[in-house]
Amino acid sequence: GASGDTVAGVTLRIVQPSIPQREKWKPENRRVILQDYLQMTQEPGAVSHVIWPESAIPFFIDRDPAVLEAIGQSLMPGKVLLTGAARMQAAQDGVEGSDERAFFNAVHMINSTGALQATYDKYHLVPFGEYLPLASLLRRLGLTPLVQSAGGYSAGPGPRLLDVPGAGRVRPLVCYEVIFPGQISQKVNGRPDWILNVTNDAWYGDTTGPRQHFTQARFRAIEEGLPLVRSANTGISGILDGYGRIMGRLELGERGVLDGPLPAALAPTLYARTGDAGFWALMVCFSAWVGSRRVRQRRSLPR
């Protein structure tokens, strides 16, 4: 339940390691990066939920029991990790001998025993970044996706809420998904209690891109009246309340952890209740008003 303006019993830790993009995907850096995340997760502080950014560890952690065990050991008993991660599965799951594979840009929920409790797969993919429209044609022309994963990522089945122990229901949005209004209004078994945005803005360096992305995420909180928690590899990470106020923030390029409470959800806003229908209703009314004024002006002209 909520205590005042925050959710009782919840203290978040956002981990922002600020790993340069050119270093992240080098095979020799994999274990170093994992240890970095584990050490930052275990820094002093009484936290209940830890959040890592998009594709935090540069390999398939769900297929590595030793890594899942190490993650569990880094969490205090009963605590939870939400992390972005690349995920791979056989296209025909459970069929022996199938070498067809699909890759997903996912969010995993992992508990302190190292058990993978839930997964969300990003479904609104970046064209030309995570997949190629008209792929067969463009590949013949020599084009490939920006993110290399054996042919690009596959889209997940759609919006999903994750039930986070002690923290209610969260709506994950991976990177690009947060820029679209109305994402939360696509109700999936009711309204979430908060929004999680994981991203890797290291692609864009020290430019306007990461700053614009943070601002766009902020609008989603304001539109829905929901707190938004954002974890970015190199920044900007933050905790925002349902008014869009920044309750805590890690700047672009800053390395560190951000600990803070989870703000409580506000009552659903008008936009949360109506979505874009309200906008289009206003546009129809405005068009009708403009049309009626023109008719009156024509009638008042001397003949």
KEDREN-971671 format. One record per residue: residue number from 0; chain; z, y, x of N, C-alpha, C in turn. Coordinates in steps of 0.2 Angstrom, whole numbers. Each point is the difference from the previous one (the first is absolute). Layout:
residues N
REC   num   cadena     npz     npy     npx    capz    capy    capx     cpz     cpy     cpx
REC   NUM        A       Z       Y       X       Z       Y       X       Z       Y       X
...
end
This chain:
residues 303
REC   num   cadena     npz     npy     npx    capz    capy    capx     cpz     cpy     cpx
REC     0        A       0      -6       4       0       6      -4       0       6       4
REC     1        A      -1       6      -3       0       6       4       7       3       0
REC     2        A       1       3       6       6       4       1      -1       7       1
REC     3        A       1       4      -5      -3       7       1      -7       0       0
REC     4        A      -3       3       6      -7       1       0      -3      -6       5
REC     5        A       4      -5       2      -2      -5       4       2      -7      -3
REC     6        A      -4      -5       3       2      -7      -2       6      -2       3
REC     7        A       5      -3      -3       6      -2       3      -2      -6       4
REC     8        A       4       0       6      -1      -6       4      -6      -1       5
REC     9        A      -4       5      -1      -7       0       4       0       5       6
REC    10        A       0      -2       6      -2       4       5      -6      -2       4
REC    11        A      -5       4       0      -7      -2       3       0       1       7
REC    12        A      -4      -4       4      -1       2       7      -8      -1       0
REC    13        A      -3       6       2      -7       0       1      -1       0       8
REC    14        A      -4      -5       2      -1      -1       8      -7       3       1
REC    15        A       0       5       5      -6       3       2      -1       0       8
REC    16        A      -3      -6       2      -1      -1       7      -4       5       4
REC    17        A      -5       3      -3      -5       4       3      -4      -3       5
REC    18        A      -3      -6      -2      -4      -4       5      -7       3       0
REC    19        A      -3       2       5      -7       3       1      -5      -6      -3
REC    20        A      -5       2      -4      -5      -5      -2      -3      -4       5
REC    21        A      -2       3       6      -3      -3       5       4      -6       3
REC    22        A       7       1      -1       4      -5       3       2      -6      -5
REC    23        A       0       2      -6       3      -5      -6      -4      -7       0
REC    24        A      -6       0       1      -4      -6      -1      -2      -4       6
REC    25        A       3       2       6      -1      -4       6       4      -6       0
REC    26        A      -3      -6       1       4      -6      -1       7       0       4
REC    27        A      -1       3       6       6      -1       5       6       5      -2
REC    28        A      -1       4      -5       5       4      -3       4      -3      -6
REC    29        A      -3      -5      -3       3      -3      -6       8      -1       0
REC    30        A       2      -4       5       7      -1       0       4       6       2
REC    31        A      -2       5       4       3       6       1       1       4      -6
REC    32        A      -5       0      -4       0       4      -6       5      -3      -5
REC    33        A       0      -7      -1       5      -3      -4       7       2       2
REC    34        A       1      -1       7       7       1       2       2       8      -1
REC    35        A      -5       4       1       2       7      -2       2       1      -7
REC    36        A      -4      -3      -5       2       1      -7       7      -3      -1
REC    37        A       2      -6       3       6      -4      -1       6       5       3
REC    38        A      -1       3       6       5       4       3       1       6      -5
REC    39        A      -5       3      -2       1       6      -4       4      -2      -7
REC    40        A      -2      -6      -2       3      -2      -7       7      -1       1
REC    41        A       2      -2       6       8      -2       2       4       6       2
REC    42        A      -3       6       1       3       6       2       7       1      -4
REC    43        A       5       3       2       6       0      -4      -1       4      -6
REC    44        A       3      -2      -5       0       3      -7       0      -5      -6
REC    45        A       4       2      -5       1      -5      -5      -6       1      -5
REC    46        A      -5      -4       0      -6       1      -4      -1      -6      -4
REC    47        A      -3       0      -6      -1      -6      -4      -7      -2       0
REC    48        A      -5       5       1      -7      -2      -1      -4       3       6
REC    49        A      -4      -4       3      -4       3       6      -7       0      -2
REC    50        A      -4       5       2      -7       1      -1      -4       1       6
REC    51        A      -5      -4       1      -4       1       6      -7       2      -3
REC    52        A      -4       3       4      -7       3      -3      -5      -6      -1
REC    53        A      -6       3      -2      -6      -4      -1      -2      -4       6
REC    54        A      -1      -7      -1      -2      -5       6       4       2       6
REC    55        A       7      -1      -1       4       2       5       0      -4       6
REC    56        A       0      -7      -1      -1      -4       6      -7      -3       0
REC    57        A      -3       1       6      -8      -2       0      -1      -7       1
REC    58        A       3      -4      -5      -3      -7      -1       3      -2      -6
REC    59        A      -1      -7      -2       2      -2      -7       7      -3       0
REC    60        A       5       5      -2       7      -2       1       1      -6      -5
REC    61        A      -3       0      -6       1      -5      -5      -1      -7       2
REC    62        A      -4      -1       6      -2      -6       2       3      -2       7
REC    63        A       6       4       1       3      -1       6       8      -1      -2
REC    64        A       2      -6      -1       7      -1      -2       5       3       5
REC    65        A      -1       0       7       4       2       5       1       8      -1
REC    66        A      -6       3      -2       1       8      -1       4       1      -6
REC    67        A      -1      -4      -5       3       2      -6       8      -1       1
REC    68        A       2      -5       4       7      -2       1       3       6       4
REC    69        A      -4       3       5       2       5       4       1       7      -4
REC    70        A      -5       1      -5       1       5      -4       6      -1      -5
REC    71        A       2      -6      -2       6      -1      -4       6       2       4
REC    72        A       0      -2       6       6       1       4       1       7       2
REC    73        A      -5       4       0       1       7       1       3       4      -6
REC    74        A       0      -3      -6       3       3      -6       7      -3      -1
REC    75        A       4       5      -2       7      -2      -2      -1      -5      -6
REC    76        A       5      -5      -1       0      -5      -5      -1       4      -7
REC    77        A      -5      -3      -4      -1       3      -7      -4       6       0
REC    78        A      -3       2       6      -4       6       0      -7      -2       0
REC    79        A      -5       5      -1      -7      -1      -2      -4       4       4
REC    80        A      -6      -3       2      -5       4       4      -6       0      -4
REC    81        A      -3       6      -1      -7       1      -3      -5       2       5
REC    82        A      -5      -3       2      -4       1       5      -8       0      -2
REC    83        A      -4       4       3      -7      -1       0      -2      -5       5
REC    84        A      -5      -4      -2      -2      -6       4      -7      -2      -2
REC    85        A      -4      -2       5      -6      -3      -1       1      -8      -2
REC    86        A      -4      -2      -5       2      -7      -2      -7      -4      -1
REC    87        A       1      -6       2      -6      -5       0       1      -6      -5
REC    88        A      -5      -2      -3       1      -6      -4      -7      -3      -1
REC    89        A       1      -7      -1      -6      -4      -1      -3       2      -7
REC    90        A      -7       1       0      -3       2      -6       1      -5      -6
REC    91        A       0      -6       2       2      -6      -5       7      -3       2
REC    92        A       5       4      -2       7      -2       2       1      -7      -2
REC    93        A       3      -4       5       2      -6      -1      -5      -6       1
REC    94        A      -7       2       1      -5      -4       1      -1      -2       8
REC    95        A       2      -6       2      -1      -2       7      -7       1       2
REC    96        A       0       2       6      -7       0       4      -4       7      -2
REC    97        A       3       4      -4      -3       6      -2       1       5       6
REC    98        A      -6       3       2       1       5       6      -2       7      -3
REC    99        A       0       0      -6      -2       7      -3       7       4       0
REC   100        A       0       6       2       6       4       0      -1       7      -3
REC   101        A       6       2      -3      -1       7      -2       6       4       3
REC   102        A      -1       6       1       5       5       3       2       5      -5
REC   103        A       7       2       0       2       5      -4       5       5       3
REC   104        A       0       6      -2       5       5       3       6       0      -5
REC   105        A       5      -3       2       6      -2      -4       6       4       1
REC   106        A       5      -1      -5       7       2       1       4      -6      -1
REC   107        A       4      -2       5       4      -6      -1       8       3      -1
REC   108        A       3      -4      -4       7       1      -1       4      -6       3
REC   109        A       4       1       5       3      -5       4       8       1       0
REC   110        A       4      -6      -1       7       1       0       3      -2       6
REC   111        A       7       0       1       3      -1       6       0      -7       2
REC   112        A      -2      -5      -4      -1      -6       3      -7      -2       3
REC   113        A      -4       6       0      -7      -1       2      -5      -3      -5
REC   114        A       3       0      -7      -5      -3      -5      -4       6      -3
REC   115        A      -7      -2      -1      -5       5      -2       1      -1      -8
REC   116        A       3       6      -3       2      -1      -7      -6       3      -5
REC   117        A      -4       4       2      -5       3      -4      -6       3       4
REC   118        A      -6       1      -2      -5       3       3      -4       4      -5
REC   119        A      -3       6       2      -5       4      -3      -6       0       4
REC   120        A      -6      -1      -3      -6       1       4      -3       6      -2
REC   121        A      -2       5       4      -4       6      -1      -6      -2      -4
REC   122        A      -1       4      -5      -7      -2      -4      -5       6       0
REC   123        A       3       6       1      -5       6       0      -2       1       8
REC   124        A      -5      -3       2      -2       0       7      -4       6       2
REC   125        A       0       2       6      -4       5       3      -7      -2       1
REC   126        A      -5       3      -3      -7      -2       1      -2       2       7
REC   127        A      -3      -4       4      -2       1       7       6      -1       5
REC   128        A       6       1      -3       5      -1       5       3      -7       0
REC   129        A       1      -3      -7       3      -6       0      -5      -5      -3
REC   130        A      -5       2      -3      -6      -4      -2      -6       4       0
REC   131        A      -6      -4       0      -6       3      -1      -3       0      -7
REC   132        A      -2       5      -3      -4      -1      -6      -7      -2       2
REC   133        A      -3      -4      -4      -6      -3       1       0      -3       7
REC   134        A       5      -4       1       1      -3       7      -5      -4       3
REC   135        A      -4      -4      -3      -5      -4       3      -6       5       2
REC   136        A      -1       5      -3      -6       5       2       3       4       6
REC   137        A       6       2      -1       2       5       6       1      -4       6
REC   138        A       3      -6       0       1      -4       6      -7      -1       4
REC   139        A      -5      -1      -4      -7      -1       3      -2       6       4
REC   140        A       3       6      -2      -2       6       3       5       2       6
REC   141        A       5      -5       1       5       0       5       6       4      -1
REC   142        A       2       1      -7       6       4      -1       5      -6      -2
REC   143        A       6       2       2       6      -4      -1       6       4      -2
REC   144        A       5      -3      -4       6       4      -2       4       3       6
REC   145        A       3       6      -1       4       3       5       6      -5       2
REC   146        A       3      -3      -5       5      -5       2      -3      -7       0
REC   147        A       0      -3       6      -3      -6       1       5      -6      -2
REC   148        A      -2      -4      -4       4      -6      -2      -5      -5      -3
REC   149        A      -4      -3       4      -5      -5      -2      -4       1      -6
REC   150        A      -2       6       0      -4       2      -6       3       5      -5
REC   151        A       6       3       2       3       5      -4       5      -4      -4
REC   152        A       4       5      -4       5      -3      -4      -3      -1      -7
REC   153        A       4      -5      -3      -1      -1      -7       5       4      -5
REC   154        A      -2       2      -6       4       3      -4       5      -4      -4
REC   155        A       6       2       0       5      -4      -4      -2       0      -8
REC   156        A       4      -3      -4      -1      -1      -7       1       7      -4
REC   157        A       4       4       3       1       6      -4       8       3       1
REC   158        A       2       5      -4       6       3       1       6      -6      -2
REC   159        A       5       1       4       6      -4      -1       6       3       2
REC   160        A       6      -2      -4       6       3       2       4      -6       3
REC   161        A       4       2       6       4      -4       3       7       1      -2
REC   162        A       4      -5      -2       7       0      -1       4       0       6
REC   163        A       3       5       2       3       1       7       8      -1      -2
REC   164        A       3      -5       3       7      -1      -1       4       6       2
REC   165        A       4       2      -5       4       6       0      -3       7       0
REC   166        A      -7       0      -1      -3       6       0      -5       1      -6
REC   167        A       0      -4      -4      -5       0      -6      -7      -2       1
REC   168        A      -4       3      -4      -7      -2       1      -4       5       3
REC   169        A      -4      -2       5      -4       5       4      -8      -2      -1
REC   170        A      -4       6       0      -7      -1       0      -3       2       7
REC   171        A      -2      -5       3      -3       1       7      -7       3      -1
REC   172        A      -1       5       5      -7       3       1      -1       0       7
REC   173        A      -6      -3       2      -1      -1       7      -5       6       2
REC   174        A       2       4       5      -4       5       3      -4       4      -5
REC   175        A      -7      -1       0      -5       3      -5       2       0      -7
REC   176        A       4      -5      -2       1      -1      -7       4       6      -3
REC   177        A       4       3       4       4       6      -2      -3       6      -2
REC   178        A      -7       1       2      -3       6      -1      -3       1      -7
REC   179        A       1      -5      -4      -3       0      -7       5       1      -5
REC   180        A      -1       5      -4       4       1      -6      -1      -5      -5
REC   181        A       6      -2      -4      -1      -5      -5       2      -7       3
REC   182        A       1      -1       6       1      -7       2       6      -3      -3
REC   183        A       5       4      -1       7      -2      -2      -1      -1      -8
REC   184        A      -4       4      -3      -1       0      -7      -3      -7      -2
REC   185        A      -3      -4       4      -3      -6      -1       6      -5      -1
REC   186        A       3       0      -6       7      -4       0      -1      -7       1
REC   187        A       5      -3       3       0      -7       2       7      -2      -2
REC   188        A       1      -3      -6       7      -2      -2       5       6       0
REC   189        A      -3       6      -2       5       5      -1       0       5       6
REC   190        A       4       5       0       0       6       5       4      -3       6
REC   191        A      -3       2       6       4      -1       6       6       4       1
REC   192        A       5      -1       4       6       4       2      -2       5       6
REC   193        A      -5      -2       4      -2       4       5      -6      -2       3
REC   194        A      -3       4       4      -7      -1       3       1      -1       8
REC   195        A      -3      -5       2       0      -2       8      -8       2       2
REC   196        A       0       4       5      -7       1       3       1      -2       8
REC   197        A      -4      -5       2       0      -2       7      -7       2       3
REC   198        A       0       3       6      -6       2       2       0       0       8
REC   199        A      -6       0       3      -1       1       7      -5       5       1
REC   200        A       3       6       1      -4       6       1      -2       2       7
REC   201        A       2      -5       4      -2       1       8      -7       0       1
REC   202        A      -4      -3      -5      -7       1       0      -3       7       1
REC   203        A       4       5      -3      -3       7       0       4       4       5
REC   204        A       4      -2       4       3       4       6       4       6      -3
REC   205        A       0       5       4       4       6      -2      -5       5      -3
REC   206        A      -2      -2      -6      -5       4      -4       3       2      -6
REC   207        A      -4       3      -5       2       2      -6       1      -6      -5
REC   208        A      -4      -6       2       0      -6      -4       7      -2      -2
REC   209        A       5      -2       5       6      -3      -2       4       5      -4
REC   210        A      -1       7       1       4       5      -4      -3       0      -7
REC   211        A      -6       0      -1      -3       0      -7       2      -7      -3
REC   212        A       0      -5       3       2      -7      -3       7       1      -2
REC   213        A       5       3       3       7       0      -2       0       5      -6
REC   214        A      -4       5       0       1       5      -6      -3      -4      -6
REC   215        A      -5      -4       1      -3      -3      -6       5      -5      -3
REC   216        A       3      -4       5       6      -4      -2       5       3      -4
REC   217        A       2       6       2       5       4      -3      -2       2      -8
REC   218        A      -7       1      -1      -2       1      -7       2      -6      -4
REC   219        A      -1      -6       2       1      -6      -4       8       0      -3
REC   220        A       4       2       5       7       1      -2       1       5      -6
REC   221        A      -3       6       1       1       5      -5      -4      -2      -7
REC   222        A      -5      -3       1      -4      -2      -7       4      -5      -4
REC   223        A       3      -4       4       4      -6      -4       7       1      -1
REC   224        A       3       5       4       7       1      -1       4      -6       4
REC   225        A      -3      -3       5       3      -6       3       1       2       7
REC   226        A       5      -3       3       1       1       8      -6      -4       3
REC   227        A      -1       3       6      -6      -3       4       3      -1       7
REC   228        A       0      -6       3       2      -1       7      -6      -2       4
REC   229        A      -1       4       5      -6      -1       4       1      -2       8
REC   230        A      -3      -5       2       1      -3       7      -7       1       3
REC   231        A       0       4       5      -7       0       4       2      -1       7
REC   232        A      -5      -4       3       1      -2       7       1       6       5
REC   233        A      -4       5       0       1       6       4       2       6      -4
REC   234        A       2      -1      -6       2       6      -4      -6       2      -5
REC   235        A       2       3      -5       6       3      -2       3      -4      -5
REC   236        A       7      -2       2       4      -5      -4       5       5      -4
REC   237        A       2      -3      -6       5       4      -3       2      -3      -7
REC   238        A       6       3      -2       3      -2      -7      -1       6      -4
REC   239        A      -3       0      -6      -1       5      -5       3      -2      -7
REC   240        A       3       5      -3       2      -1      -7      -5       1      -5
REC   241        A       2      -1      -6      -5       0      -6      -3       7      -1
REC   242        A       3       5       3      -3       7       0      -4       2       6
REC   243        A      -1      -5       4      -4       1       6       4       3       6
REC   244        A       6       1      -1       4       3       5       1      -5       6
REC   245        A       0       2       6       0      -4       6       8      -1       2
REC   246        A       2      -5      -1       7      -2       1       1      -2       8
REC   247        A      -5      -2       3       1      -2       7      -7      -1       3
REC   248        A      -1       1       6      -7       0       3       0      -1       7
REC   249        A      -5      -4       2      -2      -1       7      -7       3       2
REC   250        A       0       4       4      -6       4       2      -6      -4       3
REC   251        A      -6       3       0      -5      -3       3       1      -1       7
REC   252        A      -1      -7       3       1      -1       7       7      -1       2
REC   253        A       5       1      -5       7      -1       2       2      -8       0
REC   254        A       4      -2       4       2      -7       0       7       0      -2
REC   255        A       2      -4      -4       7      -1      -3       1      -3      -6
REC   256        A       6       0      -3       1      -3      -6       3       5      -5
REC   257        A      -2       0      -6       3       4      -5       4      -4      -5
REC   258        A       6       2       0       5      -3      -5       2       5      -6
REC   259        A       0      -3      -6       1       5      -5       1      -4      -7
REC   260        A       3       3      -5       0      -3      -6      -6      -1      -4
REC   261        A      -1      -4      -5      -6       0      -5       2       4      -6
REC   262        A      -4       6      -1       1       4      -5      -1      -4      -7
REC   263        A       3       2      -5      -1      -3      -7      -6       2      -3
REC   264        A      -3      -4      -4      -6       2      -4       2       5      -5
REC   265        A      -5       5      -2       1       4      -5      -3      -3      -7
REC   266        A       1       4      -5      -3      -2      -6      -8       0       1
REC   267        A      -4      -4      -4      -7       0       1      -3       7      -2
REC   268        A      -4       3       5      -3       6      -1      -6      -1      -6
REC   269        A      -2       6      -2      -6       0      -5      -6      -4       3
REC   270        A      -1       1       7      -6      -3       3       2      -8       0
REC   271        A       6      -2       1       2      -7       1      -2      -3      -7
REC   272        A       1       4      -6       0      -3      -6      -8       0      -3
REC   273        A      -4       5       3      -6       0      -3      -6      -1       5
REC   274        A       2       0       6      -5       0       6      -6       5      -1
REC   275        A      -6      -2       2      -5       5       0      -2       2      -8
REC   276        A       2      -4      -5      -2       2      -7       2       7      -1
REC   277        A       6       2       2       2       7      -1      -4       5       2
REC   278        A      -3      -1       7      -5       5       3      -6       0      -4
REC   279        A      -3      -6      -2      -6       1      -4       1       3      -7
REC   280        A       6      -1      -3       1       3      -6       0       8       0
REC   281        A       3       2       6       0       7       1      -7       3       1
REC   282        A      -4      -4       4      -7       2       1      -4       0      -6
REC   283        A       1      -4      -5      -4       0      -6       2       6      -4
REC   284        A       7       1       0       2       6      -4      -3       7       3
REC   285        A       0       0       7      -2       6       3      -8       1      -1
REC   286        A      -3      -6       0      -8       1      -1      -1       2      -7
REC   287        A       4      -3      -5      -1       2      -7       2       8      -1
REC   288        A       5       2       4       2       7      -1      -6       5       3
REC   289        A      -2      -2       6      -6       3       3      -6       1      -5
REC   290        A      -2      -6      -3      -5      -1      -4       1       5      -6
REC   291        A       6       0      -3       1       4      -6      -1       7       1
REC   292        A       3       2       6      -1       7       2      -7       2       1
REC   293        A      -4      -4       3      -7       2       0      -4       0      -6
REC   294        A       2      -4      -5      -3       0      -7       2       7      -3
REC   295        A       7       2       1       2       6      -3      -4       6       3
REC   296        A      -1       0       7      -3       6       3      -7       0      -2
REC   297        A      -4      -5      -2      -7       0      -2       0       3      -7
REC   298        A       5      -2      -4       0       3      -7       1       7       0
REC   299        A       4       2       5       2       8       0      -6       4       3
REC   300        A      -5      -3       3      -5       4       3      -5       3      -6
REC   301        A      -2       6       1      -4       4      -5      -7      -4       0
REC   302        A      -2      -1      -7      -6      -3      -1      -6       5       0
end
